[in-house]
Amino acid sequence: MWDAWMGFNASHSLGAMLVTAFYVPLALGNMEVVRESAWFSNLPVFIGLPYLTLAKRYWFKISFIDIFLATLCFIGSATLINT
């Protein structure tokens, strides 16, 4: 059970870190790629929503608030880019 718990936490942490490690340099160095691609501008929203659902159901309130704010920012930026 402990190994499953550790694996679950490690995989979710790794996923969040990899998304951040990918999108921050992409947005800072190649914003035109994000602006020109509906896929790259909307993908953070589609990643944020499952994390938001997990946070609401299983995690602490502060985690939910943080992920909610981040997902709102992703939705806002995707809306601004795609309109």
ABEGO torsion letter per residue (X at the ends): XAAAAAAAAAAAAAAAAAAAAAAAAAAAABAAAAAABAAAAAAAAAAAAAAAAAAAAABBAAAAAAAAAAAAAAAAAAAAAAX
